[in-house]
Amino acid sequence: MNRYPRDMHGYGPTPPHANWPGGAHVAVQFVLNYEEGGENCILHGDAASEAFLVDVLGAAPWAGQRHANVESMYEYGARAGFWRLHRLFTGAGLPVTVYGVATALMRAPAQLAAMQEAGWEIASHGLKWVQHKDMPPEEERAQIAEAVRLHEVATGARPQGWYTGRSSLNTIELVAEHGGFAYISDTYDDDLPYWKVIGGKPQLIIPYTLSANDMRFVTAPGFANGEEYFTFLKDSFDCLYAEGEAGSPRMMSIGLHCRLVGQPGRYQGLKKFINYIKTFDKVWVPTRLDIARHWAQEHPYVAPEVVPSRLERAEFVARYGSIFEHSAFIAERAWEAEMGPANDTAAGLHFALRSQFRMATPEERLCVLRAHPDLAGKLAAARRLTAESTAEQASAGLDALTDREREKFTALNAAYVEKFGFPFIIAVRDHTKASILENFERRLANSAEEELATACAQVERIALLRLEAILP
């Protein structure tokens, strides 16, 4: 059993209709990351100075030393940038979600009071603005708990949203384990929220962004000025708005930092974008908590009836061993091979089973072909077909033939088996009785090589149709 944990399928080609309030075509959500005072700093007990997301390009951590320039740039965010952005959003009457680092909030009484007076959502951005990738799970678990405790001390309420940012592979699971969060945002994998089962419980994930994020002012390739930033945001908005207008509303996240877009030249691009979207009618500007509450109401978690990649071997084979006619070894090998969330739909599981059929030996594939019954043959007459074959043959009326039609099928079956050594196979659900007979007579003229390839393709088609009848 080899299970691939990453979900490369998501909603697939048919995402749910978001049904945003007011029939909005797009939900535009602004996040202000408040990290100033929570970054790496010797004063904070860290081993080195900060070097991430500052205008000292190419900066590196200084072990055991403070970095005066970097500290000063973070201070700009708290002293000037925050207030510029606060005036912009309160003046425009737009709500904001703050990703607040707990230790930073504890060092920002005036800014925190302004956030709360404006009615902004304050989600948790972790205990400190530090890297978590090498942090042992026990330490990260303890930091999550301490972040929640300090957040409640600072704001008067525990956070309902979470985003670590510089996360580890364990972050989402540990945050969900701590519990009590309406959403977690440590992913970048979709334009819509989605449910993820963690520890047996559903957790709402609201993906975030690093593309429509002002961090690209100080990372390459990035925005050189506010106009480039505006153009990127506008293009993103226009694309998502058009998709929503066409019937598939999405979400647009915009990530901001006080010390970055709070700088005057960059700020102008953000201000221009806000003015731009205010000219559209079908735009919803919520907090992330608003989105979480909306999604939980409009798209509550519904447990799937079955998740193929999570089944134990016996149940998996019992359910899918007959998808390839009387050839359970195909399902057994698929279960043992790599499977994951992408294989939990009809198309995905078909791919897993089909791959094993294609990798089987020529003799094994021939056995699969020979396991199929004759069309309208003796097994059908004796009611000894599998349930799948019985239903399939009935769908084309092959269970109700006239004597003349039965004689014709019998003669064609005999001629076909004599020539090719296996029964005539066709996905009868794609055909009528007449088109089946037409294909029967035409394929009898094929070469052995041509017909083997055609028969194998039809076996795969039958398998897909069977799966589509029982899986999403």
C-alpha positions as CSV (number, residue, x, y, z in Angstrom):
1,M,0.0,0.0,0.0
2,N,1.6,3.2,-1.2
3,R,-0.5,6.3,-0.6
4,Y,0.4,9.7,-2.0
5,P,-0.8,12.4,0.4
6,R,-0.9,15.4,-1.9
7,D,-4.3,16.3,-3.5
8,M,-3.7,17.1,-7.1
9,H,-7.4,16.9,-8.0
10,G,-9.3,19.3,-5.8
11,Y,-12.7,20.2,-7.2
12,G,-11.7,19.1,-10.7
13,P,-13.6,20.4,-13.7
14,T,-16.8,21.1,-11.7
15,P,-16.1,23.4,-8.7
16,P,-19.1,24.3,-6.5
17,H,-20.9,27.6,-7.2
18,A,-19.7,29.8,-4.4
19,N,-23.1,31.6,-4.2
20,W,-21.4,34.7,-2.7
21,P,-23.8,37.2,-1.1
22,G,-25.6,39.5,-3.5
23,G,-24.7,37.3,-6.4
24,A,-21.2,38.6,-6.4
25,H,-18.9,37.4,-9.2
26,V,-15.8,37.5,-7.0
27,A,-15.0,37.8,-3.3
28,V,-12.0,40.1,-2.9
29,Q,-10.3,39.6,0.5
30,F,-7.5,41.8,1.9
31,V,-5.1,40.4,4.5
32,L,-2.8,42.7,6.4
33,N,0.1,40.7,7.9
34,Y,1.1,42.3,11.2
35,E,4.6,40.9,12.0
36,E,6.5,44.0,13.3
37,G,7.9,43.2,16.7
38,G,7.5,39.4,16.2
39,E,10.3,38.9,13.7
40,N,13.7,37.2,14.4
41,C,15.6,39.5,16.7
42,I,18.3,39.0,19.4
43,L,16.1,41.1,21.6
44,H,13.3,38.5,21.2
45,G,15.6,35.7,22.3
46,D,16.3,34.5,18.8
47,A,19.7,33.2,17.6
48,A,20.0,35.6,14.7
49,S,18.6,38.8,13.1
50,E,15.8,38.8,10.6
51,A,16.5,38.8,6.9
52,F,13.1,38.0,5.3
53,L,10.9,40.4,3.4
54,V,12.8,43.6,3.9
55,D,14.4,46.2,1.5
56,V,17.9,45.1,2.3
57,L,18.0,42.9,-0.7
58,G,20.2,39.8,-0.3
59,A,20.1,40.2,3.5
60,A,21.3,37.2,5.5
61,P,20.7,36.4,9.2
62,W,23.4,37.6,11.5
63,A,24.0,35.0,14.2
64,G,24.2,36.6,17.6
65,Q,23.9,40.1,16.3
66,R,21.2,42.7,15.8
67,H,20.7,44.1,12.3
68,A,20.0,47.8,12.8
69,N,18.8,48.4,9.2
70,V,16.4,45.5,9.2
71,E,15.0,46.3,12.6
72,S,14.4,49.9,11.4
73,M,12.5,48.7,8.4
74,Y,10.2,46.6,10.5
75,E,9.7,49.6,12.7
76,Y,8.7,51.7,9.7
77,G,5.9,49.2,9.2
78,A,4.6,49.7,12.7
79,R,5.2,53.5,12.9
80,A,4.2,54.7,9.4
81,G,3.0,51.9,7.1
82,F,0.3,50.6,9.3
83,W,-1.3,53.9,9.7
84,R,-1.2,54.7,6.0
85,L,-3.0,51.4,5.3
86,H,-5.4,51.9,8.2
87,R,-6.5,55.3,6.7
88,L,-6.9,53.7,3.3
89,F,-9.2,50.9,4.3
90,T,-11.2,52.7,6.9
91,G,-11.6,55.6,4.5
92,A,-12.8,53.2,1.8
93,G,-15.1,51.4,4.2
94,L,-13.5,48.0,3.4
95,P,-13.0,45.2,6.0
96,V,-9.6,43.7,6.5
97,T,-8.4,40.4,8.0
98,V,-5.2,40.9,10.1
99,Y,-2.8,38.0,10.4
100,G,-1.4,39.0,13.7
101,V,1.7,37.5,15.1
102,A,1.0,37.1,18.8
103,T,4.2,38.6,20.1
104,A,3.9,41.5,17.6
105,L,0.4,42.3,18.8
106,M,1.6,42.4,22.4
107,R,4.1,45.1,21.3
108,A,1.5,47.2,19.4
109,P,-1.2,48.6,21.8
110,A,-2.1,51.6,19.6
111,Q,-2.2,49.6,16.3
112,L,-4.3,46.8,18.0
113,A,-6.8,49.3,19.3
114,A,-7.1,50.8,15.9
115,M,-7.7,47.4,14.3
116,Q,-10.4,46.6,16.8
117,E,-12.1,50.0,16.5
118,A,-12.3,49.5,12.8
119,G,-13.9,46.1,13.3
120,W,-11.2,44.2,11.5
121,E,-10.9,40.4,12.0
122,I,-7.7,39.5,13.8
123,A,-6.6,36.0,12.9
124,S,-3.5,34.3,14.4
125,H,-0.2,34.5,12.5
126,G,1.6,32.3,15.0
127,L,3.6,33.0,18.1
128,K,6.6,34.6,16.4
129,W,7.4,35.5,12.8
130,V,10.0,32.7,12.4
131,Q,10.7,29.7,10.2
132,H,9.0,26.5,11.3
133,K,10.2,24.0,8.7
134,D,12.8,22.4,11.0
135,M,10.8,22.8,14.2
136,P,10.0,19.5,16.0
137,P,6.2,18.8,16.2
138,E,6.3,19.0,20.0
139,E,7.8,22.5,19.9
140,E,5.4,23.7,17.2
141,R,2.5,22.3,19.1
142,A,3.5,24.3,22.1
143,Q,4.0,27.4,20.1
144,I,0.5,27.1,18.6
145,A,-1.0,26.9,22.1
146,E,1.0,29.8,23.4
147,A,0.1,31.9,20.3
148,V,-3.6,31.3,21.0
149,R,-3.1,32.2,24.7
150,L,-1.3,35.4,24.0
151,H,-3.7,36.3,21.2
152,E,-6.6,36.1,23.7
153,V,-4.6,38.2,26.2
154,A,-4.0,40.9,23.6
155,T,-7.3,41.0,21.8
156,G,-9.8,39.7,24.4
157,A,-10.9,36.8,22.3
158,R,-9.2,33.7,20.8
159,P,-8.5,33.7,17.1
160,Q,-10.9,32.0,14.8
161,G,-8.5,31.9,11.8
162,W,-4.9,30.7,11.5
163,Y,-2.0,31.3,9.1
164,T,1.6,30.5,10.0
165,G,3.2,31.4,6.7
166,R,6.7,30.1,7.3
167,S,5.1,26.7,8.0
168,S,6.3,23.1,8.4
169,L,4.8,20.0,6.9
170,N,3.1,19.4,10.2
171,T,1.5,22.9,10.6
172,I,-2.0,22.3,9.3
173,E,-2.4,19.0,11.1
174,L,-1.2,20.5,14.4
175,V,-3.4,23.6,14.1
176,A,-6.4,21.4,13.4
177,E,-5.4,19.2,16.3
178,H,-5.4,22.2,18.6
179,G,-8.9,22.9,17.3
180,G,-11.4,25.7,17.5
181,F,-10.5,27.4,14.2
182,A,-13.2,28.3,11.6
183,Y,-10.5,28.2,9.0
184,I,-6.8,27.5,8.3
185,S,-5.0,29.3,5.5
186,D,-1.6,27.7,5.2
187,T,-2.2,26.5,1.6
188,Y,-2.1,28.2,-1.8
189,D,-3.8,25.5,-3.8
190,D,-7.2,26.9,-4.9
191,D,-9.4,29.9,-5.7
192,L,-12.1,28.5,-3.4
193,P,-12.3,27.3,0.2
194,Y,-12.5,23.5,0.7
195,W,-12.9,21.0,3.4
196,K,-10.1,18.7,4.5
197,V,-10.5,15.8,6.9
198,I,-7.8,15.9,9.5
199,G,-7.7,13.5,12.4
200,G,-11.2,12.2,11.4
201,K,-12.7,15.7,11.6
202,P,-13.5,18.2,8.8
203,Q,-11.5,21.4,8.8
204,L,-12.2,24.3,6.4
205,I,-9.2,25.5,4.5
206,I,-9.3,29.0,2.9
207,P,-6.3,29.2,0.6
208,Y,-4.0,32.2,0.7
209,T,-1.8,33.8,-2.0
210,L,1.9,34.5,-2.6
211,S,1.3,35.8,-6.1
212,A,-1.0,38.7,-5.4
213,N,1.1,39.5,-2.4
214,D,3.2,42.6,-1.8
215,M,6.1,40.4,-0.8
216,R,7.0,40.4,-4.4
217,F,8.3,43.9,-4.1
218,V,11.3,42.4,-2.4
219,T,11.5,39.0,-4.0
220,A,12.4,38.1,-7.6
221,P,10.6,38.1,-10.0
222,G,8.7,40.9,-8.4
223,F,7.0,44.2,-8.8
224,A,9.3,47.1,-9.5
225,N,6.8,49.8,-8.6
226,G,3.2,50.5,-7.7
227,E,2.0,50.5,-11.3
228,E,3.2,47.0,-11.9
229,Y,1.6,45.9,-8.7
230,F,-1.7,47.5,-9.8
231,T,-1.6,45.9,-13.2
232,F,-1.1,42.4,-11.7
233,L,-3.9,42.9,-9.3
234,K,-6.2,44.3,-12.0
235,D,-5.5,41.5,-14.4
236,S,-6.1,38.9,-11.6
237,F,-9.4,40.6,-10.7
238,D,-10.5,40.9,-14.3
239,C,-9.9,37.2,-14.9
240,L,-11.8,36.1,-11.8
241,Y,-14.6,38.6,-12.3
242,A,-15.1,37.3,-15.8
243,E,-15.1,33.6,-14.6
244,G,-17.7,34.6,-12.0
245,E,-19.8,36.4,-14.6
246,A,-19.7,33.2,-16.7
247,G,-21.1,31.2,-13.7
248,S,-18.1,30.2,-11.7
249,P,-17.5,32.7,-8.9
250,R,-14.1,32.6,-7.2
251,M,-12.1,34.2,-4.4
252,M,-9.2,36.6,-4.7
253,S,-6.8,37.0,-1.8
254,I,-4.5,39.9,-1.5
255,G,-1.6,39.8,1.0
256,L,-0.2,43.0,2.4
257,H,2.6,44.0,4.8
258,C,2.8,47.3,6.7
259,R,6.6,47.7,5.9
260,L,6.2,46.8,2.2
261,V,3.0,48.2,0.6
262,G,2.9,50.7,3.4
263,Q,5.7,52.5,1.5
264,P,4.3,55.5,-0.4
265,G,5.3,54.5,-4.0
266,R,3.9,51.0,-3.5
267,Y,0.9,52.2,-1.7
268,Q,-0.3,54.1,-4.7
269,G,-0.7,50.9,-6.7
270,L,-2.9,49.4,-3.9
271,K,-5.0,52.6,-3.6
272,K,-5.5,52.6,-7.4
273,F,-6.7,49.0,-7.3
274,I,-9.2,49.6,-4.5
275,N,-10.6,52.5,-6.5
276,Y,-10.8,50.3,-9.5
277,I,-12.8,47.4,-7.9
278,K,-15.2,49.9,-6.3
279,T,-16.5,50.7,-9.9
280,F,-17.9,47.1,-10.1
281,D,-21.3,46.1,-8.8
282,K,-20.9,42.3,-8.3
283,V,-17.9,42.4,-5.9
284,W,-18.0,41.1,-2.3
285,V,-15.3,42.4,0.0
286,P,-15.4,40.2,3.2
287,T,-13.0,39.2,6.0
288,R,-11.8,35.7,5.8
289,L,-14.0,34.8,8.8
290,D,-17.0,36.1,6.7
291,I,-15.9,33.7,3.9
292,A,-15.6,30.8,6.4
293,R,-19.1,31.4,7.8
294,H,-20.6,31.7,4.4
295,W,-18.9,28.5,3.2
296,A,-19.9,26.6,6.2
297,Q,-23.6,27.6,5.6
298,E,-23.7,27.3,1.8
299,H,-21.3,24.3,1.4
300,P,-21.3,22.4,4.7
301,Y,-19.1,19.4,4.9
302,V,-20.7,16.2,3.5
303,A,-18.8,13.0,4.1
304,P,-18.3,11.0,0.9
305,E,-19.9,7.6,0.8
306,V,-16.6,5.9,0.0
307,V,-13.0,7.1,-0.4
308,P,-11.3,4.4,-2.6
309,S,-7.7,5.3,-1.7
310,R,-8.4,5.0,2.1
311,L,-10.0,1.5,1.9
312,E,-8.4,-1.6,3.3
313,R,-7.4,-4.2,0.8
314,A,-10.3,-6.6,1.3
315,E,-13.0,-3.9,0.9
316,F,-11.2,-2.3,-2.0
317,V,-11.1,-5.6,-3.9
318,A,-14.6,-6.4,-3.0
319,R,-15.8,-3.1,-4.4
320,Y,-13.7,-2.9,-7.5
321,G,-12.5,-6.4,-8.2
322,S,-15.2,-6.9,-10.8
323,I,-14.6,-3.6,-12.7
324,F,-12.4,-5.5,-15.0
325,E,-14.5,-8.6,-15.7
326,H,-13.6,-11.6,-13.4
327,S,-10.1,-10.1,-13.0
328,A,-9.6,-9.1,-9.3
329,F,-5.9,-9.1,-9.7
330,I,-6.2,-5.7,-11.4
331,A,-7.8,-4.2,-8.3
332,E,-5.3,-6.0,-6.0
333,R,-2.3,-4.4,-7.9
334,A,-3.9,-1.0,-8.0
335,W,-4.4,-1.1,-4.2
336,E,-0.7,-2.0,-3.7
337,A,0.5,0.7,-6.1
338,E,0.6,4.5,-5.5
339,M,-2.8,6.0,-4.9
340,G,-4.1,9.2,-3.4
341,P,-6.9,11.8,-3.5
342,A,-6.6,12.1,-7.3
343,N,-7.8,8.5,-7.5
344,D,-10.9,8.9,-5.5
345,T,-13.2,9.9,-8.4
346,A,-14.4,7.6,-11.2
347,A,-11.8,9.0,-13.6
348,G,-9.1,8.8,-11.1
349,L,-9.7,5.3,-10.0
350,H,-10.2,4.2,-13.6
351,F,-6.7,5.6,-14.3
352,A,-5.3,3.5,-11.4
353,L,-7.0,0.3,-12.6
354,R,-6.4,0.9,-16.3
355,S,-2.7,1.4,-15.6
356,Q,-2.4,-2.0,-14.0
357,F,-4.3,-3.5,-17.0
358,R,-1.8,-1.9,-19.4
359,M,1.2,-3.0,-17.3
360,A,-0.1,-6.6,-17.1
361,T,1.6,-9.2,-19.3
362,P,0.2,-10.0,-22.7
363,E,-1.0,-13.3,-21.4
364,E,-2.7,-11.6,-18.4
365,R,-4.5,-9.1,-20.7
366,L,-5.6,-11.9,-22.9
367,C,-7.1,-13.7,-19.8
368,V,-9.0,-10.5,-19.0
369,L,-10.5,-10.4,-22.6
370,R,-11.4,-14.1,-22.3
371,A,-13.1,-13.5,-19.0
372,H,-15.8,-11.4,-20.8
373,P,-19.0,-13.2,-21.8
374,D,-20.3,-13.6,-25.4
375,L,-22.9,-10.9,-26.2
376,A,-26.4,-12.5,-25.9
377,G,-24.7,-15.8,-25.5
378,K,-25.3,-19.0,-23.5
379,L,-24.3,-17.4,-20.2
380,A,-26.8,-14.7,-20.6
381,A,-29.5,-17.1,-21.5
382,A,-28.7,-19.1,-18.4
383,R,-28.6,-16.0,-16.3
384,R,-25.0,-16.6,-15.3
385,L,-23.5,-13.2,-16.1
386,T,-22.1,-10.9,-13.5
387,A,-24.5,-8.2,-12.3
388,E,-22.6,-5.6,-14.3
389,S,-22.7,-7.6,-17.5
390,T,-26.4,-8.4,-17.0
391,A,-27.3,-4.7,-16.7
392,E,-25.0,-3.6,-19.6
393,Q,-26.5,-6.2,-22.0
394,A,-30.0,-5.3,-20.9
395,S,-29.3,-1.6,-21.6
396,A,-29.0,-2.3,-25.3
397,G,-31.9,-4.7,-25.4
398,L,-29.7,-7.8,-25.7
399,D,-31.8,-9.6,-23.1
400,A,-34.9,-9.4,-25.4
401,L,-33.8,-10.7,-28.8
402,T,-36.0,-12.3,-31.4
403,D,-35.1,-15.8,-32.4
404,R,-33.6,-14.4,-35.7
405,E,-31.5,-11.8,-33.8
406,R,-30.3,-14.5,-31.4
407,E,-29.2,-16.8,-34.2
408,K,-27.3,-13.9,-35.8
409,F,-25.5,-13.1,-32.6
410,T,-24.6,-16.7,-32.1
411,A,-23.1,-17.0,-35.6
412,L,-21.1,-13.8,-35.2
413,N,-19.9,-14.8,-31.7
414,A,-18.7,-18.1,-33.1
415,A,-16.9,-16.5,-36.1
416,Y,-15.3,-13.9,-33.9
417,V,-13.9,-16.3,-31.3
418,E,-12.7,-18.7,-34.0
419,K,-10.7,-15.9,-35.7
420,F,-9.4,-14.0,-32.6
421,G,-9.4,-16.4,-29.7
422,F,-11.5,-14.2,-27.3
423,P,-15.1,-13.0,-27.2
424,F,-16.3,-9.9,-29.0
425,I,-16.1,-7.0,-26.5
426,I,-17.9,-3.7,-26.8
427,A,-19.1,-1.0,-24.4
428,V,-22.8,-1.7,-25.0
429,R,-23.9,1.3,-23.0
430,D,-22.5,3.4,-25.8
431,H,-24.5,1.7,-28.4
432,T,-27.9,0.4,-29.7
433,K,-28.6,-3.1,-30.8
434,A,-28.2,-2.0,-34.4
435,S,-24.8,-0.3,-33.9
436,I,-23.5,-3.3,-31.9
437,L,-24.3,-5.5,-34.9
438,E,-22.7,-3.0,-37.3
439,N,-19.5,-2.9,-35.2
440,F,-19.5,-6.7,-34.8
441,E,-19.5,-7.3,-38.6
442,R,-17.0,-4.5,-39.3
443,R,-14.5,-5.6,-36.7
444,L,-14.5,-9.2,-38.0
445,A,-12.5,-7.8,-40.9
446,N,-9.8,-6.5,-38.6
447,S,-6.3,-8.0,-38.3
448,A,-5.5,-9.9,-35.1
449,E,-3.3,-7.0,-34.0
450,E,-5.9,-4.4,-34.7
451,E,-8.6,-6.2,-33.0
452,L,-6.6,-7.0,-29.9
453,A,-6.0,-3.2,-29.5
454,T,-9.6,-2.4,-30.1
455,A,-10.8,-5.1,-27.6
456,C,-8.5,-3.8,-24.9
457,A,-9.7,-0.2,-25.5
458,Q,-13.3,-1.4,-25.1
459,V,-12.4,-3.3,-21.9
460,E,-11.0,0.0,-20.5
461,R,-14.1,1.9,-21.7
462,I,-16.4,-0.6,-20.0
463,A,-14.4,-0.2,-16.7
464,L,-14.8,3.6,-16.8
465,L,-18.6,3.3,-17.4
466,R,-18.9,0.9,-14.5
467,L,-17.0,3.3,-12.2
468,E,-19.0,6.3,-13.3
469,A,-22.1,4.5,-12.1
470,I,-20.8,4.2,-8.6
471,L,-18.4,7.1,-8.0
472,P,-18.4,10.8,-8.5
